């Protein structure tokens, strides 16, 4: 389920499915939460994943097409937080950086 929260989108997923999508094991130490950074194109997803790789983050899922029609990759930052970098062609990225769900 997706909920619009101002310029943010709050999503609820099953823990096991989220772990699989994030490229991590659903094991002790993982909190069952993934943060997402939405970008304007698949090329931007690739660029951000390369930046985090150079910053020594652990890429947990290489960028690629998704089951929902977008493009994304995932990583664990150096403090152990799970992230997804995503391009969703059905969502709108506002100039202020906010995200809007499709109507």
C-alpha positions as semicolon CSV with decimal commas, in nm:
position;residue;x (nm);y (nm);z (nm)
1;X;0,000;0,000;0,000
2;X;0,124;0,348;-0,086
3;X;0,024;0,667;0,094
4;X;0,094;1,025;-0,013
5;X;0,242;1,220;0,281
6;X;0,312;1,571;0,158
7;X;0,608;1,543;-0,080
8;X;0,688;1,194;0,047
9;X;0,541;0,854;-0,026
10;X;0,501;0,607;0,261
11;X;0,483;0,244;0,151
12;X;0,397;-0,070;0,346
13;X;0,536;-0,403;0,227
14;X;0,558;-0,747;0,378
15;X;0,889;-0,786;0,560
16;X;1,002;-1,095;0,365
17;X;0,918;-0,938;0,028
18;X;1,095;-0,615;0,127
19;X;1,408;-0,807;0,227
20;X;1,410;-0,989;-0,107
21;X;1,353;-0,666;-0,301
22;X;1,629;-0,495;-0,100
23;X;1,874;-0,778;-0,163
24;X;1,923;-0,852;0,208
25;X;1,855;-1,145;0,439
26;X;1,554;-1,111;0,668
27;X;1,768;-1,188;0,971
28;X;1,845;-1,035;1,311
29;X;2,017;-0,702;1,263
30;X;1,800;-0,591;0,972
31;X;1,515;-0,374;1,096
32;X;1,268;-0,446;0,816
33;X;1,289;-0,089;0,685
34;X;1,423;0,035;0,352
35;X;1,454;0,402;0,259
36;X;1,408;0,499;-0,106
37;X;1,553;0,779;-0,315
38;X;1,353;0,843;-0,633
39;X;1,527;0,983;-0,939
40;X;1,418;1,098;-1,284
41;X;1,559;0,825;-1,509
42;X;1,717;0,480;-1,519
43;X;2,051;0,647;-1,602
44;X;2,027;0,842;-1,275
45;X;1,971;0,516;-1,086
46;X;2,293;0,382;-1,239
47;X;2,480;0,704;-1,150
48;X;2,370;0,700;-0,786
49;X;2,454;0,331;-0,745
50;X;2,804;0,401;-0,881
51;X;2,841;0,692;-0,636
52;X;2,746;0,476;-0,338
53;X;2,979;0,200;-0,460
54;X;3,268;0,452;-0,468
55;X;3,166;0,562;-0,116
56;X;3,218;0,199;-0,007
57;X;2,854;0,118;0,051
58;X;2,750;-0,240;-0,024
59;X;2,540;-0,277;-0,338
60;X;2,285;-0,546;-0,249
61;X;2,094;-0,546;-0,579
62;X;2,240;-0,423;-0,904
63;X;2,022;-0,179;-1,099
64;X;1,769;-0,335;-1,331
65;X;1,411;-0,342;-1,448
66;X;1,153;-0,413;-1,178
67;X;0,834;-0,618;-1,161
68;X;0,637;-0,290;-1,124
69;X;0,762;-0,140;-1,452
70;X;1,035;0,082;-1,314
71;X;1,410;0,057;-1,270
72;X;1,595;0,037;-0,940
73;X;1,897;-0,083;-0,746
74;X;1,960;-0,127;-0,374
75;X;2,243;-0,085;-0,126
76;X;2,335;-0,087;0,242
77;X;2,499;0,235;0,354
78;X;2,811;0,234;0,570
79;X;2,596;0,247;0,884
80;X;2,389;-0,057;0,783
81;X;2,073;0,116;0,655
82;X;1,901;-0,037;0,352
83;X;1,827;0,195;0,057
84;X;1,661;0,166;-0,281
85;X;1,738;0,405;-0,566
86;X;1,440;0,399;-0,800
87;X;1,295;0,545;-1,114
88;X;0,918;0,503;-1,125
89;X;0,781;0,630;-1,457
90;X;0,430;0,648;-1,308
91;X;0,525;0,894;-1,035
92;X;0,601;1,265;-1,065
93;X;0,919;1,416;-0,925
94;X;0,857;1,776;-0,825
95;X;1,113;2,052;-0,866
96;X;1,146;2,072;-0,487
97;X;1,246;1,704;-0,476
98;X;0,908;1,579;-0,359
99;X;0,737;1,276;-0,509
100;X;0,373;1,250;-0,616
101;X;0,188;0,926;-0,673
102;X;0,009;0,877;-1,002
103;X;-0,355;0,998;-0,988
